[in-house]
Amino acid sequence: MNPKMLQFLCFCWFISTFICLILEGSYFGASQNSVIQSLSVVTTFNIGNLLSVPVFNVNFVQGIVKILLWDYSFYSGGWVVVRWFWTIVLDPGIVWGMITAFVWLYGQALNLFNLIP
């Protein structure tokens, strides 16, 4: 998957979230904040409140899954057809792109360490 595609997907999620929040009249809450934090590839780990060390975020896939579900309050009622349209049309391409990107990265990592002859 091209990083621009992931950026587009995140942009769609942000815009949909803000539309949802404006229509509901609510604020940016903990559930949206947890998805944003899970979408960052690197997070920090505190060692005894003295030192912060960057580590890989293992919840990255969980954040992607939450984005792919397109679960917003304005996609209810008659608009649920739009939600299913996004799920059926866009999600298979996004998942296929992510799988091919990770397979390519795995091959590059093996080639980097000369594990493939």
N, CA, C and O atoms as a Tinker XYZ file with bonds, in Angstrom:
   468  protein
     1  N      0.844000   -1.169000    0.000000    73     2
     2  CA     0.000000    0.000000    0.000000    64     1     3
     3  C      0.892000    1.236000    0.000000    63     2     4     5
     4  O      1.856000    1.332000    0.760000    81     3
     5  N      0.559000    2.140000   -0.839000    73     3     6
     6  CA     1.268000    3.400000   -0.919000    64     5     7
     7  C      0.978000    4.219000    0.346000    63     6     8     9
     8  O     -0.169000    4.253000    0.792000    81     7
     9  N      1.969000    4.870000    0.928000    73     7    10
    10  CA     1.697000    5.687000    2.115000    64     9    11
    11  C      0.658000    6.777000    1.856000    63    10    12    13
    12  O     -0.040000    7.199000    2.779000    81    11
    13  N      0.551000    7.231000    0.616000    73    11    14
    14  CA    -0.458000    8.246000    0.298000    64    13    15
    15  C     -1.863000    7.679000    0.444000    63    14    16    17
    16  O     -2.787000    8.406000    0.808000    81    15
    17  N     -2.037000    6.385000    0.164000    73    15    18
    18  CA    -3.345000    5.771000    0.335000    64    17    19
    19  C     -3.717000    5.710000    1.815000    63    18    20    21
    20  O     -4.862000    5.969000    2.184000    81    19
    21  N     -2.747000    5.370000    2.656000    73    19    22
    22  CA    -3.005000    5.352000    4.092000    64    21    23
    23  C     -3.299000    6.757000    4.604000    63    22    24    25
    24  O     -4.153000    6.935000    5.472000    81    23
    25  N     -2.599000    7.752000    4.073000    73    23    26
    26  CA    -2.879000    9.132000    4.452000    64    25    27
    27  C     -4.280000    9.536000    4.021000    63    26    28    29
    28  O     -4.980000   10.227000    4.762000    81    27
    29  N     -4.698000    9.113000    2.827000    73    27    30
    30  CA    -6.046000    9.414000    2.358000    64    29    31
    31  C     -7.085000    8.753000    3.252000    63    30    32    33
    32  O     -8.101000    9.365000    3.579000    81    31
    33  N     -6.840000    7.510000    3.652000    73    31    34
    34  CA    -7.768000    6.797000    4.515000    64    33    35
    35  C     -7.880000    7.495000    5.871000    63    34    36    37
    36  O     -8.981000    7.653000    6.399000    81    35
    37  N     -6.750000    7.911000    6.432000    73    35    38
    38  CA    -6.774000    8.628000    7.698000    64    37    39
    39  C     -7.466000    9.978000    7.547000    63    38    40    41
    40  O     -8.189000   10.411000    8.445000    81    39
    41  N     -7.247000   10.643000    6.417000    73    39    42
    42  CA    -7.915000   11.920000    6.159000    64    41    43
    43  C     -9.427000   11.725000    6.112000    63    42    44    45
    44  O    -10.173000   12.517000    6.688000    81    43
    45  N     -9.881000   10.679000    5.432000    73    43    46
    46  CA   -11.325000   10.386000    5.383000    64    45    47
    47  C    -11.868000   10.122000    6.778000    63    46    48    49
    48  O    -12.976000   10.547000    7.106000    81    47
    49  N    -11.085000    9.415000    7.611000    73    47    50
    50  CA   -11.520000    9.134000    8.960000    64    49    51
    51  C    -11.634000   10.423000    9.764000    63    50    52    53
    52  O    -12.619000   10.622000   10.474000    81    51
    53  N    -10.627000   11.310000    9.661000    73    51    54
    54  CA   -10.668000   12.570000   10.396000    64    53    55
    55  C    -11.866000   13.412000    9.976000    63    54    56    57
    56  O    -12.590000   13.938000   10.821000    81    55
    57  N    -12.073000   13.536000    8.670000    73    55    58
    58  CA   -13.189000   14.347000    8.181000    64    57    59
    59  C    -14.517000   13.751000    8.637000    63    58    60    61
    60  O    -15.401000   14.484000    9.081000    81    59
    61  N    -14.666000   12.444000    8.534000    73    59    62
    62  CA   -15.907000   11.799000    8.972000    64    61    63
    63  C    -16.109000   11.965000   10.468000    63    62    64    65
    64  O    -17.234000   12.175000   10.921000    81    63
    65  N    -15.041000   11.875000   11.237000    73    63    66
    66  CA   -15.154000   12.061000   12.683000    64    65    67
    67  C    -15.590000   13.481000   13.022000    63    66    68    69
    68  O    -16.446000   13.684000   13.884000    81    67
    69  N    -15.003000   14.457000   12.348000    73    67    70
    70  CA   -15.386000   15.832000   12.626000    64    69    71
    71  C    -16.817000   16.114000   12.191000    63    70    72    73
    72  O    -17.528000   16.848000   12.877000    81    71
    73  N    -17.257000   15.555000   11.075000    73    71    74
    74  CA   -18.654000   15.714000   10.660000    64    73    75
    75  C    -19.571000   15.087000   11.699000    63    74    76    77
    76  O    -20.601000   15.655000   12.063000    81    75
    77  N    -19.184000   13.910000   12.170000    73    75    78
    78  CA   -19.976000   13.214000   13.185000    64    77    79
    79  C    -20.067000   14.052000   14.463000    63    78    80    81
    80  O    -21.143000   14.187000   15.045000    81    79
    81  N    -18.952000   14.605000   14.891000    73    79    82
    82  CA   -18.943000   15.398000   16.114000    64    81    83
    83  C    -19.750000   16.684000   15.953000    63    82    84    85
    84  O    -20.423000   17.111000   16.890000    81    83
    85  N    -19.688000   17.299000   14.781000    73    83    86
    86  CA   -20.454000   18.523000   14.552000    64    85    87
    87  C    -21.950000   18.212000   14.555000    63    86    88    89
    88  O    -22.736000   18.957000   15.139000    81    87
    89  N    -22.343000   17.122000   13.908000    73    87    90
    90  CA   -23.763000   16.774000   13.862000    64    89    91
    91  C    -24.295000   16.371000   15.228000    63    90    92    93
    92  O    -25.443000   16.667000   15.558000    81    91
    93  N    -23.465000   15.693000   16.029000    73    91    94
    94  CA   -23.905000   15.269000   17.352000    64    93    95
    95  C    -23.812000   16.387000   18.373000    63    94    96    97
    96  O    -24.486000   16.353000   19.403000    81    95
    97  N    -22.972000   17.385000   18.088000    73    95    98
    98  CA   -22.769000   18.463000   19.043000    64    97    99
    99  C    -21.887000   18.053000   20.206000    63    98   100   101
   100  O    -21.962000   18.643000   21.284000    81    99
   101  N    -21.063000   17.058000   19.999000    73    99   102
   102  CA   -20.194000   16.587000   21.077000    64   101   103
   103  C    -18.758000   17.021000   20.818000    63   102   104   105
   104  O    -18.475000   17.720000   19.845000    81   103
   105  N    -17.870000   16.605000   21.686000    73   103   106
   106  CA   -16.480000   17.012000   21.605000    64   105   107
   107  C    -15.615000   15.820000   21.208000    63   106   108   109
   108  O    -16.068000   14.675000   21.184000    81   107
   109  N    -14.377000   16.120000   20.904000    73   107   110
   110  CA   -13.396000   15.092000   20.558000    64   109   111
   111  C    -13.096000   14.308000   21.820000    63   110   112   113
   112  O    -12.436000   14.818000   22.725000    81   111
   113  N    -13.580000   13.055000   21.892000    73   111   114
   114  CA   -13.523000   12.304000   23.141000    64   113   115
   115  C    -12.428000   11.253000   23.205000    63   114   116   117
   116  O    -11.525000   11.207000   22.369000    81   115
   117  N    -12.537000   10.424000   24.212000    73   115   118
   118  CA   -11.507000    9.422000   24.481000    64   117   119
   119  C    -11.465000    8.349000   23.397000    63   118   120   121
   120  O    -10.385000    7.861000   23.065000    81   119
   121  N    -12.615000    7.971000   22.837000    73   119   122
   122  CA   -12.604000    6.917000   21.817000    64   121   123
   123  C    -11.893000    7.379000   20.546000    63   122   124   125
   124  O    -11.144000    6.610000   19.944000    81   123
   125  N    -12.120000    8.626000   20.133000    73   123   126
   126  CA   -11.421000    9.143000   18.958000    64   125   127
   127  C     -9.939000    9.333000   19.254000    63   126   128   129
   128  O     -9.097000    9.078000   18.393000    81   127
   129  N     -9.618000    9.774000   20.453000    73   127   130
   130  CA    -8.226000    9.971000   20.831000    64   129   131
   131  C     -7.470000    8.646000   20.873000    63   130   132   133
   132  O     -6.295000    8.592000   20.507000    81   131
   133  N     -8.137000    7.570000   21.319000    73   131   134
   134  CA    -7.471000    6.273000   21.368000    64   133   135
   135  C     -7.170000    5.758000   19.960000    63   134   136   137
   136  O     -6.139000    5.118000   19.748000    81   135
   137  N     -8.052000    6.027000   19.000000    73   135   138
   138  CA    -7.794000    5.612000   17.619000    64   137   139
   139  C     -6.627000    6.402000   17.042000    63   138   140   141
   140  O     -5.778000    5.837000   16.351000    81   139
   141  N     -6.578000    7.700000   17.318000    73   139   142
   142  CA    -5.475000    8.517000   16.812000    64   141   143
   143  C     -4.149000    8.038000   17.388000    63   142   144   145
   144  O     -3.152000    7.956000   16.671000    81   143
   145  N     -4.135000    7.721000   18.685000    73   143   146
   146  CA    -2.903000    7.233000   19.291000    64   145   147
   147  C     -2.514000    5.866000   18.745000    63   146   148   149
   148  O     -1.326000    5.569000   18.621000    81   147
   149  N     -3.487000    5.034000   18.418000    73   147   150
   150  CA    -3.159000    3.714000   17.882000    64   149   151
   151  C     -2.684000    3.791000   16.439000    63   150   152   153
   152  O     -2.026000    2.866000   15.965000    81   151
   153  N     -3.003000    4.881000   15.720000    73   151   154
   154  CA    -2.543000    5.028000   14.344000    64   153   155
   155  C     -1.099000    5.500000   14.243000    63   154   156   157
   156  O     -0.495000    5.424000   13.173000    81   155
   157  N     -0.551000    5.979000   15.329000    73   155   158
   158  CA     0.866000    6.353000   15.284000    64   157   159
   159  C      1.694000    5.079000   15.338000    63   158   160   161
   160  O      1.433000    4.193000   16.152000    81   159
   161  N      2.681000    4.993000   14.479000    73   159   162
   162  CA     3.481000    3.774000   14.370000    64   161   163
   163  C      4.430000    3.634000   15.556000    63   162   164   165
   164  O      4.751000    2.524000   15.980000    81   163
   165  N      4.872000    4.765000   16.081000    73   163   166
   166  CA     5.812000    4.747000   17.202000    64   165   167
   167  C      5.164000    5.423000   18.398000    63   166   168   169
   168  O      4.548000    6.481000   18.271000    81   167
   169  N      5.307000    4.807000   19.548000    73   167   170
   170  CA     4.833000    5.384000   20.798000    64   169   171
   171  C      5.996000    5.417000   21.780000    63   170   172   173
   172  O      7.089000    4.949000   21.464000    81   171
   173  N      5.771000    5.956000   22.943000    73   171   174
   174  CA     6.863000    6.046000   23.918000    64   173   175
   175  C      6.615000    5.109000   25.087000    63   174   176   177
   176  O      5.472000    4.813000   25.437000    81   175
   177  N      7.690000    4.655000   25.674000    73   175   178
   178  CA     7.656000    3.806000   26.863000    64   177   179
   179  C      8.479000    4.490000   27.943000    63   178   180   181
   180  O      9.664000    4.761000   27.754000    81   179
   181  N      7.844000    4.766000   29.073000    73   179   182
   182  CA     8.532000    5.457000   30.158000    64   181   183
   183  C      9.264000    4.454000   31.034000    63   182   184   185
   184  O      8.699000    3.446000   31.456000    81   183
   185  N     10.515000    4.743000   31.296000    73   183   186
   186  CA    11.330000    3.907000   32.169000    64   185   187
   187  C     11.485000    4.642000   33.489000    63   186   188   189
   188  O     12.286000    5.570000   33.599000    81   187
   189  N     10.732000    4.233000   34.472000    73   187   190
   190  CA    10.818000    4.806000   35.805000    64   189   191
   191  C     10.585000    6.298000   35.872000    63   190   192   193
   192  O     11.166000    6.970000   36.724000    81   191
   193  N      9.757000    6.833000   35.006000    73   191   194
   194  CA     9.482000    8.266000   34.921000    64   193   195
   195  C     10.749000    9.107000   34.763000    63   194   196   197
   196  O     10.753000   10.297000   35.080000    81   195
   197  N     11.800000    8.497000   34.284000    73   195   198
   198  CA    13.054000    9.212000   34.068000    64   197   199
   199  C     13.367000    9.399000   32.598000    63   198   200   201
   200  O     13.883000   10.439000   32.187000    81   199
   201  N     13.051000    8.388000   31.813000    73   199   202
   202  CA    13.459000    8.378000   30.416000    64   201   203
   203  C     12.333000    7.815000   29.559000    63   202   204   205
   204  O     11.716000    6.814000   29.926000    81   203
   205  N     12.064000    8.439000   28.438000    73   203   206
   206  CA    11.075000    7.937000   27.480000    64   205   207
   207  C     11.805000    7.344000   26.287000    63   206   208   209
   208  O     12.661000    7.991000   25.682000    81   207
   209  N     11.459000    6.110000   25.957000    73   207   210
   210  CA    12.108000    5.392000   24.872000    64   209   211
   211  C     11.074000    5.139000   23.776000    63   210   212   213
   212  O      9.987000    4.648000   24.081000    81   211
   213  N     11.372000    5.456000   22.506000    73   211   214
   214  CA    10.414000    5.157000   21.437000    64   213   215
   215  C     10.359000    3.654000   21.155000    63   214   216   217
   216  O     11.392000    2.994000   21.042000    81   215
   217  N      9.149000    3.131000   21.045000    73   215   218
   218  CA     8.925000    1.717000   20.744000    64   217   219
   219  C      7.853000    1.617000   19.668000    63   218   220   221
   220  O      7.089000    2.559000   19.456000    81   219
   221  N      7.798000    0.464000   18.983000    73   219   222
   222  CA     6.788000    0.220000   17.955000    64   221   223
   223  C      5.423000    0.074000   18.605000    63   222   224   225
   224  O      5.292000   -0.613000   19.618000    81   223
   225  N      4.418000    0.703000   18.045000    73   223   226
   226  CA     3.061000    0.642000   18.564000    64   225   227
   227  C      2.380000   -0.615000   18.054000    63   226   228   229
   228  O      2.153000   -0.758000   16.852000    81   227
   229  N      2.052000   -1.531000   18.963000    73   227   230
   230  CA     1.439000   -2.793000   18.561000    64   229   231
   231  C     -0.051000   -2.642000   18.288000    63   230   232   233
   232  O     -0.662000   -3.555000   17.733000    81   231
   233  N     -0.653000   -1.521000   18.660000    73   231   234
   234  CA    -2.074000   -1.290000   18.423000    64   233   235
   235  C     -2.344000   -0.644000   17.066000    63   234   236   237
   236  O     -3.464000   -0.207000   16.802000    81   235
   237  N     -1.331000   -0.581000   16.206000    73   235   238
   238  CA    -1.498000    0.041000   14.893000    64   237   239
   239  C     -2.573000   -0.676000   14.074000    63   238   240   241
   240  O     -3.408000   -0.028000   13.443000    81   239
   241  N     -2.555000   -1.999000   14.084000    73   239   242
   242  CA    -3.539000   -2.775000   13.321000    64   241   243
   243  C     -4.934000   -2.561000   13.878000    63   242   244   245
   244  O     -5.899000   -2.504000   13.115000    81   243
   245  N     -5.058000   -2.440000   15.189000    73   243   246
   246  CA    -6.355000   -2.183000   15.806000    64   245   247
   247  C     -6.920000   -0.840000   15.346000    63   246   248   249
   248  O     -8.124000   -0.721000   15.119000    81   247
   249  N     -6.065000    0.164000   15.208000    73   247   250
   250  CA    -6.512000    1.463000   14.709000    64   249   251
   251  C     -6.979000    1.398000   13.269000    63   250   252   253
   252  O     -7.974000    2.026000   12.905000    81   251
   253  N     -6.260000    0.634000   12.442000    73   251   254
   254  CA    -6.658000    0.472000   11.043000    64   253   255
   255  C     -8.019000   -0.223000   10.945000    63   254   256   257
   256  O     -8.857000    0.153000   10.126000    81   255
   257  N     -8.231000   -1.240000   11.787000    73   255   258
   258  CA    -9.516000   -1.955000   11.767000    64   257   259
   259  C    -10.652000   -1.012000   12.156000    63   258   260   261
   260  O    -11.725000   -1.066000   11.556000    81   259
   261  N    -10.436000   -0.155000   13.143000    73   259   262
   262  CA   -11.488000    0.798000   13.543000    64   261   263
   263  C    -11.811000    1.769000   12.419000    63   262   264   265
   264  O    -12.965000    2.162000   12.245000    81   263
   265  N    -10.795000    2.156000   11.655000    73   263   266
   266  CA   -11.048000    3.042000   10.530000    64   265   267
   267  C    -11.827000    2.314000    9.435000    63   266   268   269
   268  O    -12.727000    2.894000    8.828000    81   267
   269  N    -11.487000    1.052000    9.180000    73   267   270
   270  CA   -12.122000    0.305000    8.092000    64   269   271
   271  C    -13.578000   -0.042000    8.379000    63   270   272   273
   272  O    -14.301000   -0.403000    7.450000    81   271
   273  N    -14.034000    0.050000    9.611000    73   271   274
   274  CA   -15.422000   -0.273000    9.928000    64   273   275
   275  C    -16.400000    0.843000    9.559000    63   274   276   277
   276  O    -17.601000    0.592000    9.452000    81   275
   277  N    -15.911000    2.067000    9.365000    73   275   278
   278  CA   -16.745000    3.216000    8.974000    64   277   279
   279  C    -17.950000    3.364000    9.897000    63   278   280   281
   280  O    -19.061000    3.590000    9.417000    81   279
   281  N    -17.761000    3.244000   11.190000    73   279   282
   282  CA   -18.855000    3.279000   12.158000    64   281   283
   283  C    -19.022000    4.701000   12.695000    63   282   284   285
   284  O    -18.383000    5.084000   13.675000    81   283
   285  N    -19.872000    5.461000   12.053000    73   283   286
   286  CA   -20.153000    6.831000   12.458000    64   285   287
   287  C    -21.649000    6.992000   12.643000    63   286   288   289
   288  O    -22.440000    6.293000   12.010000    81   287
   289  N    -22.035000    7.911000   13.510000    73   287   290
   290  CA   -23.449000    8.067000   13.822000    64   289   291
   291  C    -24.252000    8.601000   12.641000    63   290   292   293
   292  O    -25.447000    8.323000   12.544000    81   291
   293  N    -23.628000    9.362000   11.742000    73   291   294
   294  CA   -24.390000    9.889000   10.619000    64   293   295
   295  C    -24.582000    8.851000    9.520000    63   294   296   297
   296  O    -25.297000    9.114000    8.554000    81   295
   297  N    -23.963000    7.679000    9.643000    73   295   298
   298  CA   -24.227000    6.570000    8.717000    64   297   299
   299  C    -25.284000    5.646000    9.307000    63   298   300   301
   300  O    -25.159000    4.426000    9.199000    81   299
   301  N    -26.304000    6.189000    9.917000    73   299   302
   302  CA   -27.379000    5.373000   10.480000    64   301   303
   303  C    -28.657000    5.625000    9.687000    63   302   304   305
   304  O    -28.744000    6.567000    8.899000    81   303
   305  N    -29.620000    4.782000    9.908000    73   303   306
   306  CA   -30.891000    4.930000    9.201000    64   305   307
   307  C    -30.744000    4.620000    7.726000    63   306   308   309
   308  O    -30.247000    3.558000    7.350000    81   307
   309  N    -31.177000    5.550000    6.896000    73   307   310
   310  CA   -31.098000    5.364000    5.452000    64   309   311
   311  C    -29.683000    5.489000    4.906000    63   310   312   313
   312  O    -29.397000    5.026000    3.802000    81   311
   313  N    -28.799000    6.112000    5.674000    73   311   314
   314  CA   -27.418000    6.303000    5.221000    64   313   315
   315  C    -26.535000    5.084000    5.471000    63   314   316   317
   316  O    -25.361000    5.095000    5.104000    81   315
   317  N    -27.072000    4.043000    6.082000    73   315   318
   318  CA   -26.268000    2.845000    6.333000    64   317   319
   319  C    -25.836000    2.193000    5.019000    63   318   320   321
   320  O    -24.852000    1.455000    4.980000    81   319
   321  N    -26.580000    2.472000    3.942000    73   319   322
   322  CA   -26.195000    1.967000    2.622000    64   321   323
   323  C    -24.857000    2.568000    2.192000    63   322   324   325
   324  O    -24.037000    1.888000    1.576000    81   323
   325  N    -24.639000    3.840000    2.517000    73   323   326
   326  CA   -23.371000    4.487000    2.186000    64   325   327
   327  C    -22.229000    3.839000    2.956000    63   326   328   329
   328  O    -21.144000    3.623000    2.417000    81   327
   329  N    -22.491000    3.532000    4.230000    73   327   330
   330  CA   -21.464000    2.864000    5.047000    64   329   331
   331  C    -21.095000    1.522000    4.443000    63   330   332   333
   332  O    -19.913000    1.199000    4.328000    81   331
   333  N    -22.082000    0.743000    4.059000    73   331   334
   334  CA   -21.788000   -0.571000    3.471000    64   333   335
   335  C    -21.131000   -0.421000    2.107000    63   334   336   337
   336  O    -20.309000   -1.254000    1.724000    81   335
   337  N    -21.482000    0.630000    1.368000    73   335   338
   338  CA   -20.822000    0.885000    0.088000    64   337   339
   339  C    -19.332000    1.117000    0.307000    63   338   340   341
   340  O    -18.503000    0.528000   -0.387000    81   339
   341  N    -18.980000    1.993000    1.293000    73   339   342
   342  CA   -17.563000    2.234000    1.582000    64   341   343
   343  C    -16.879000    0.939000    2.011000    63   342   344   345
   344  O    -15.748000    0.666000    1.608000    81   343
   345  N    -17.560000    0.155000    2.819000    73   343   346
   346  CA   -16.959000   -1.096000    3.311000    64   345   347
   347  C    -16.733000   -2.082000    2.176000    63   346   348   349
   348  O    -15.676000   -2.709000    2.106000    81   347
   349  N    -17.703000   -2.228000    1.291000    73   347   350
   350  CA   -17.592000   -3.219000    0.225000    64   349   351
   351  C    -16.653000   -2.759000   -0.887000    63   350   352   353
   352  O    -15.913000   -3.572000   -1.441000    81   351
   353  N    -16.672000   -1.475000   -1.219000    73   351   354
   354  CA   -15.880000   -0.988000   -2.344000    64   353   355
   355  C    -14.435000   -0.674000   -1.948000    63   354   356   357
   356  O    -13.508000   -1.112000   -2.629000    81   355
   357  N    -14.229000    0.065000   -0.877000    73   355   358
   358  CA   -12.890000    0.528000   -0.533000    64   357   359
   359  C    -12.077000   -0.452000    0.309000    63   358   360   361
   360  O    -10.872000   -0.595000    0.100000    81   359
   361  N    -12.716000   -1.121000    1.249000    73   359   362
   362  CA   -11.967000   -1.945000    2.197000    64   361   363
   363  C    -11.184000   -3.092000    1.569000    63   362   364   365
   364  O    -10.041000   -3.307000    1.970000    81   363
   365  N    -11.727000   -3.843000    0.608000    73   363   366
   366  CA   -10.902000   -4.912000    0.022000    64   365   367
   367  C     -9.630000   -4.385000   -0.646000    63   366   368   369
   368  O     -8.572000   -5.005000   -0.537000    81   367
   369  N     -9.725000   -3.258000   -1.326000    73   367   370
   370  CA    -8.538000   -2.682000   -1.950000    64   369   371
   371  C     -7.533000   -2.208000   -0.924000    63   370   372   373
   372  O     -6.327000   -2.368000   -1.113000    81   371
   373  N     -8.018000   -1.624000    0.161000    73   371   374
   374  CA    -7.122000   -1.158000    1.218000    64   373   375
   375  C     -6.431000   -2.333000    1.888000    63   374   376   377
   376  O     -5.224000   -2.292000    2.125000    81   375
   377  N     -7.186000   -3.377000    2.192000    73   375   378
   378  CA    -6.598000   -4.557000    2.836000    64   377   379
   379  C     -5.600000   -5.224000    1.898000    63   378   380   381
   380  O     -4.514000   -5.609000    2.332000    81   379
   381  N     -5.947000   -5.369000    0.615000    73   379   382
   382  CA    -5.022000   -5.972000   -0.345000    64   381   383
   383  C     -3.740000   -5.151000   -0.465000    63   382   384   385
   384  O     -2.644000   -5.708000   -0.516000    81   383
   385  N     -3.880000   -3.832000   -0.510000    73   383   386
   386  CA    -2.707000   -2.969000   -0.577000    64   385   387
   387  C     -1.824000   -3.096000    0.656000    63   386   388   389
   388  O     -0.598000   -3.103000    0.546000    81   387
   389  N     -2.444000   -3.198000    1.834000    73   387   390
   390  CA    -1.652000   -3.356000    3.055000    64   389   391
   391  C     -0.954000   -4.708000    3.090000    63   390   392   393
   392  O      0.193000   -4.793000    3.528000    81   391
   393  N     -1.624000   -5.769000    2.637000    73   391   394
   394  CA    -1.000000   -7.094000    2.623000    64   393   395
   395  C      0.189000   -7.108000    1.675000    63   394   396   397
   396  O      1.253000   -7.616000    2.030000    81   395
   397  N      0.028000   -6.562000    0.482000    73   395   398
   398  CA     1.149000   -6.559000   -0.465000    64   397   399
   399  C      2.292000   -5.686000    0.037000    63   398   400   401
   400  O      3.457000   -6.004000   -0.201000    81   399
   401  N      1.980000   -4.590000    0.727000    73   399   402
   402  CA     3.040000   -3.736000    1.276000    64   401   403
   403  C      3.814000   -4.464000    2.361000    63   402   404   405
   404  O      5.042000   -4.384000    2.405000    81   403
   405  N      3.114000   -5.172000    3.236000    73   403   406
   406  CA     3.806000   -5.894000    4.301000    64   405   407
   407  C      4.594000   -7.078000    3.768000    63   406   408   409
   408  O      5.664000   -7.387000    4.292000    81   407
   409  N      4.089000   -7.751000    2.733000    73   407   410
   410  CA     4.853000   -8.842000    2.120000    64   409   411
   411  C      6.124000   -8.287000    1.479000    63   410   412   413
   412  O      7.191000   -8.890000    1.591000    81   411
   413  N      6.012000   -7.144000    0.812000    73   411   414
   414  CA     7.191000   -6.525000    0.214000    64   413   415
   415  C      8.195000   -6.110000    1.290000    63   414   416   417
   416  O      9.398000   -6.325000    1.136000    81   415
   417  N      7.696000   -5.510000    2.388000    73   415   418
   418  CA     8.590000   -5.109000    3.473000    64   417   419
   419  C      9.262000   -6.309000    4.124000    63   418   420   421
   420  O     10.434000   -6.242000    4.497000    81   419
   421  N      8.528000   -7.402000    4.261000    73   419   422
   422  CA     9.098000   -8.627000    4.829000    64   421   423
   423  C     10.217000   -9.157000    3.930000    63   422   424   425
   424  O     11.272000   -9.553000    4.425000    81   423
   425  N      9.995000   -9.166000    2.625000    73   423   426
   426  CA    11.027000   -9.589000    1.683000    64   425   427
   427  C     12.242000   -8.685000    1.714000    63   426   428   429
   428  O     13.376000   -9.157000    1.633000    81   427
   429  N     12.006000   -7.377000    1.833000    73   427   430
   430  CA    13.126000   -6.445000    1.920000    64   429   431
   431  C     13.919000   -6.633000    3.203000    63   430   432   433
   432  O     15.145000   -6.522000    3.199000    81   431
   433  N     13.219000   -6.922000    4.314000    73   431   434
   434  CA    13.912000   -7.154000    5.582000    64   433   435
   435  C     14.751000   -8.423000    5.502000    63   434   436   437
   436  O     15.880000   -8.450000    5.993000    81   435
   437  N     14.211000   -9.477000    4.885000    73   435   438
   438  CA    14.986000  -10.712000    4.733000    64   437   439
   439  C     16.180000  -10.488000    3.815000    63   438   440   441
   440  O     17.265000  -11.010000    4.067000    81   439
   441  N     15.989000   -9.727000    2.768000    73   439   442
   442  CA    17.076000   -9.435000    1.840000    64   441   443
   443  C     18.144000   -8.569000    2.509000    63   442   444   445
   444  O     19.331000   -8.698000    2.209000    81   443
   445  N     17.724000   -7.697000    3.404000    73   443   446
   446  CA    18.662000   -6.829000    4.122000    64   445   447
   447  C     19.632000   -7.658000    4.963000    63   446   448   449
   448  O     20.821000   -7.351000    5.046000    81   447
   449  N     19.112000   -8.698000    5.576000    73   447   450
   450  CA    19.943000   -9.546000    6.410000    64   449   451
   451  C     20.514000  -10.755000    5.642000    63   450   452   453
   452  O     21.064000  -11.679000    6.241000    81   451
   453  N     20.371000  -10.728000    4.316000    73   451   454
   454  CA    20.898000  -11.783000    3.425000    64   453   455
   455  C     20.372000  -13.160000    3.791000    63   454   456   457
   456  O     21.114000  -14.142000    3.753000    81   455
   457  N     19.098000  -13.236000    4.144000    73   455   458
   458  CA    18.491000  -14.526000    4.472000    64   457   459
   459  C     17.890000  -15.193000    3.238000    63   458   460   461
   460  O     17.554000  -16.377000    3.269000    81   459
   461  N     17.757000  -14.430000    2.152000    73   459   462
   462  CA    17.279000  -15.002000    0.899000    64   461   463
   463  C     18.483000  -15.111000   -0.012000    63   462   464   465
   464  O     19.169000  -14.118000   -0.251000    81   463
   465  N     18.757000  -16.321000   -0.532000    73   463   466
   466  CA    19.956000  -16.467000   -1.395000    64   465   467
   467  C     19.813000  -15.769000   -2.713000    63   466   468
   468  O     20.730000  -15.804000   -3.533000    81   467
